[in-house]
Amino acid sequence: MNHQALSSFIWSVADLLRGDYKQSDYGKVILPFTILRRLDCVLEATKPAVLAEFDAKTKAGLNPEPFLVRKAGQSFYNTSSLDLTTLLGDQDHIRQNLYAYIQAFSPAARDIFERFDFYTQIERLAKAGLLYLVVEKFANIDLHPNVVNNADMGLVFEELIRKFAEISNETAGEHFTPREVIRLMVNLLFIEDDDVLTPGNAVVRTIYDPTAGTGGMLSVAGEYLSEHNPDARLTMFGQELNDESYAICKADMLIKGQDVGNIVVGNTLSEDGHGGKKFDYMLSNPPFGVEWKKVEKEVRKEAAEKGFDGRFGPGLPRVSDGSMLFLLHLIAKMRPAVDGGSRIGIVLNGSPLFTGGAGSGESEIRRYVLENDLVEAIIGLPTDMFYNTGISTYIWILSNKKPDDRKGWVQLIDGSSFWQKMRKSLGSKRKELSDEHIEDITRLFGDFSEGDLVTVFDVKGNEVERKLCAPGDKAPDAPDGGKVKVAPISRVFKNHEFGYTTITVERPLYDEAGKVVVGLKGKQKGLPQADSSLRDTENVPLTDDVQAYFEREVLPHAKDAWIDHDKSKVGYEIPFNRHFHVFELPRDLHTIDEELKGVTATIMKMLEELAE
């Protein structure tokens, strides 16, 4: 059964709830029951051995926990003889028995149901006379890992959460990232680490997601590494704010055999659940454009008291968008290069590329990451890729262990044309990356070279060929009447090429007699005074000499101007779209006029036929 069919089947439980539950409350029942059935199926085969071991060790007066974990073959267990199927055998006591069954789980698993406030739902279902019917529904779903693997189970949870979010008018994007976007990020994260991907190398690495959601990023990273090198071990860490998402993530980690103590609940920005820890790999899709006012006091306090010894030393962005705080948080978690270094993949919207002028918090953060040579690449994604927003998004890849050929350089890749239309839109998500698109973008990154995307169209404007070429390569010939479009797809820049100096240009103040007003005392004595109404600023690229720029661009137009060097500030911005914009000549008016005449004639003919 595929994940969509499975989630549709589980969704049929909603038919039972209709009338007694509001639609927005369906998830409070369906999500924890789905997890319960999954755990039920995972433990089924070892249940007799666990019960026998529990009885033996209890009678011997020993702590049974380590023995039960070994017998279960999992990092959790259940000491009740009940399961969802046997619960159906005693309809009159199903509420009490379900309580007892959940209480018999090991503490980490029991916490999952407490996060869902599951006992409240059991009482509510029992009062409505629905508890037996719901248990019966889930007892008939086979969620054994041999039938539904971990990857498909993750997709089931994502599908259910998306549906509940749509009903509740919440943002599903807060909970998860499209799997194909994660696969691209994971590809880019591991591509340079041959030792980790080489089969037979029994390496152990750590990966961390500070906005873990349901654990999708961690899961895909684990699947990718296992596929390439089954001997490698990836220890997963995460933190999540939403209780229900945290519970799902924790359940997924339990089944994968991960240490669930590494998954922490809470707000990452105000309460770092992994303080002092460093990681090999990090992935994150923080919320876009969400203000951080709720945690402003704690963040500003850390920035003021700890500076660069804390997480927010480089600067603080405006309160209306906290995504760059997550970027700084991840950078603070990087393992020192001498200890092996770290690599980061983070999804951000467009604003961190350019928001804020020289001296602003955003500019200072960009300055820090570029002057410290941490940015390897930024990849622009197509619009309409995420479930709750259609805006442009970008993957930033950062590293403090760049290969020699990348040191001092940043690669920009425009992946906005790499997409295929989805058969069915999911919220705002109308486009997706195919496996081929992921491979193309990964190859562009791996080649670390400049390139163009050449697209050939026939006379009707249909795409007939698409290929990646080095700049200057001969483009393919277009068919008769067709055309060829060449667009930059990958560009490489020196770090300092994104920097500039904002200079303040002053002009003298004149009195009524037309004479320059001069200062009368202090440092300004005898110096011309500036006319604030004529004050202007200029952004001078760091690649240009400030004085030469001033003499070339300003003095010819204002011979009495001067630079107030005390006000000069260095800033950084990454004008991503400017480097990939391709100017296209507008069609000539004669062609447009002829097309309009043709359309008008067609309409008139249709109207005449209707009038007959």
Secondary structure, DSSP 8 states (H G I E B T S, - for coil): --HHHHHHHHHTHHHHHBTTB-GGGHHHHHHHHHHHHHHHHHHTTTHHHHHHHHHHHHHTT---HHHHHHHHTSS--B--S--HHHHTT-GGGHHHHHHHHHHTB-HHHHHHHHHTTHHHHHHHHHHTT-HHHHHHHHHT----TTTS-HHHHHHHHHHHHHHHHHHHT--GGGT---HHHHHHHHHHHHTT-HHHHSTT---EEEEEETT-TTSHHHHHHHHHHHHH-TT-EEEEEEEESSHHHHHHHHHHHHHHT--GGGEEES-TTTS-TTTT--BSEEEE---SS---GGGHHHHHHHHHHHGGGSS-TT----TT--HHHHHHHHHHTB--GGGT--EEEEEEESHHHH-S-TTSHHHHHHHHHHHTT-EEEEEE--SS-SSS--S-EEEEEEESS--GGGTTEEEEEE-TT--EEEEEEETTEEEE--HHHHHHHHHHHHHTS-EEEEEEE-TTS-EEEEEEE-TT-------TT-EEEEEEEEEEEEGGGGEEEEEEEE-B-B-TTS-B-BB-SGGGBTSB-B-GGG-EEEEEETTS-HHHHHHHHTTTT-TT-EE-GGG-EEEE---TGGGT--------HHHHHHHHHHHHHHHHHHHHHHH-
